[in-house]
């Protein structure tokens, strides 16, 4: 039996979000941050601290309604830098389509800080173009 080829191709989709120090409704509480379509799989991304947060400790955790730290766990926001997302192969569902952000801090509420989140994803079985003959 021969391998069945698939000529369907798609572009990687990217979602960006910037969170500034004053944006969270409440520090220590996960909030819906990035909505992905049902059936999406995160295939890349990063957390980039563009301006360091200035509380005693500041972290961000990225996950979903089921697994709070599926994509990032307690990334330090006190130092400018980049942290790659954790890739798990999880495919979003209609009830688990939001990436949730939980910013936590100790000490006073920060008066400075900014973090940019980039999420790259695809939706398996979706094709936006064809390449090859698929045979």
C-alpha positions as CSV (number, residue, x, y, z in Angstrom):
1,X,0.0,0.0,0.0
2,X,1.4,3.4,-1.0
3,X,1.5,6.5,1.2
4,X,-1.4,8.7,0.4
5,X,-0.1,12.2,-0.3
6,X,-1.9,15.4,0.6
7,X,-1.4,18.5,-1.6
8,X,-3.1,20.8,0.9
9,X,-1.0,23.5,2.4
10,X,-1.6,26.4,4.8
11,X,0.2,29.4,6.2
12,X,1.2,29.6,9.8
13,X,-1.1,32.0,11.7
14,X,0.3,34.3,14.3
15,X,-1.4,36.1,17.2
16,X,0.3,38.9,19.1
17,X,-0.6,40.4,22.4
18,X,1.1,43.1,24.5
19,X,0.3,43.3,28.2
20,X,1.4,46.3,30.1
21,X,1.8,46.6,33.9
22,X,-1.7,48.2,34.4
23,X,-3.6,45.8,32.1
24,X,-4.4,42.8,34.4
25,X,-7.8,43.0,36.0
26,X,-6.2,41.4,39.1
27,X,-2.7,40.1,39.6
28,X,-2.7,36.4,40.4
29,X,-5.9,35.7,38.4
30,X,-5.8,34.0,35.0
31,X,-7.6,36.0,32.3
32,X,-8.5,35.0,28.7
33,X,-5.8,36.6,26.6
34,X,-5.6,35.1,23.1
35,X,-8.5,33.3,21.3
36,X,-7.5,30.5,18.9
37,X,-9.9,28.7,16.6
38,X,-11.2,25.3,17.6
39,X,-8.8,22.6,16.2
40,X,-5.7,24.9,16.4
41,X,-2.3,23.6,17.5
42,X,0.3,25.9,18.9
43,X,3.5,25.3,16.9
44,X,5.7,28.1,18.2
45,X,5.8,31.4,20.0
46,X,7.5,33.4,22.7
47,X,7.2,35.6,25.7
48,X,9.3,38.8,25.3
49,X,9.8,41.1,28.2
50,X,10.3,44.5,26.5
51,X,10.2,46.6,29.7
52,X,11.1,44.9,33.0
53,X,8.3,44.9,35.6
54,X,9.3,46.6,38.9
55,X,7.7,44.7,41.8
56,X,9.6,42.5,44.2
57,X,8.7,39.5,41.9
58,X,6.7,39.4,38.7
59,X,5.9,36.4,36.6
60,X,3.6,35.3,33.8
61,X,2.1,31.9,33.3
62,X,0.3,30.9,30.0
63,X,-2.2,28.0,29.8
64,X,-5.8,27.3,29.2
65,X,-8.9,26.4,31.3
66,X,-7.7,22.8,31.9
67,X,-3.9,23.2,32.3
68,X,-2.9,26.6,33.8
69,X,0.7,26.3,32.6
70,X,0.4,24.5,29.3
71,X,2.5,27.0,27.3
72,X,4.7,28.9,29.9
73,X,5.2,28.5,33.6
74,X,6.2,31.5,35.9
75,X,8.3,33.3,33.3
76,X,10.3,36.0,35.0
77,X,9.2,39.5,34.0
78,X,11.8,41.4,36.1
79,X,14.4,41.2,33.3
80,X,14.1,42.0,29.6
81,X,14.5,38.9,27.5
82,X,12.8,36.1,25.5
83,X,11.4,32.8,26.6
84,X,10.1,30.2,24.0
85,X,6.6,28.8,24.6
86,X,6.3,25.1,25.6
87,X,4.9,23.1,22.7
88,X,2.7,20.2,23.8
89,X,0.8,19.1,20.6
90,X,-2.5,20.0,22.3
91,X,-5.3,20.8,19.9
92,X,-7.8,23.4,21.0
93,X,-11.5,22.6,21.4
94,X,-14.6,24.7,21.4
95,X,-14.4,24.9,25.2
96,X,-10.6,25.2,25.4
97,X,-9.8,27.8,22.7
98,X,-8.4,30.6,24.9
99,X,-4.8,31.0,26.0
100,X,-5.1,32.4,29.5
101,X,-2.5,34.8,31.0
102,X,-1.8,34.9,34.8
103,X,0.4,37.7,35.9
104,X,1.6,37.3,39.5
105,X,3.5,39.7,41.7
106,X,4.7,40.2,45.2
107,X,5.5,43.5,46.8
108,X,3.8,46.6,45.5
109,X,1.8,46.6,42.3
110,X,4.2,47.3,39.5
111,X,4.4,50.9,38.1
112,X,6.4,49.8,35.0
113,X,6.6,46.8,32.7
114,X,5.5,45.4,29.3
115,X,5.5,41.9,27.9
116,X,4.7,40.8,24.3
117,X,3.4,37.4,23.6
118,X,3.6,35.8,20.1
119,X,1.7,32.5,19.4
120,X,2.2,30.7,16.1
121,X,-0.5,28.1,15.2
122,X,-2.0,26.0,12.5
123,X,-5.3,24.2,12.1
124,X,-4.7,20.6,10.9
125,X,-6.8,19.5,7.9
126,X,-7.3,23.1,6.7
127,X,-5.8,24.0,3.4
128,X,-5.4,27.5,1.9
129,X,-3.6,26.3,-1.2
130,X,-2.4,23.2,-3.0
131,X,1.1,22.1,-3.9
132,X,1.8,18.9,-5.8
133,X,-0.7,16.5,-7.2
134,X,-1.7,14.7,-4.0
135,X,-1.2,11.3,-5.6
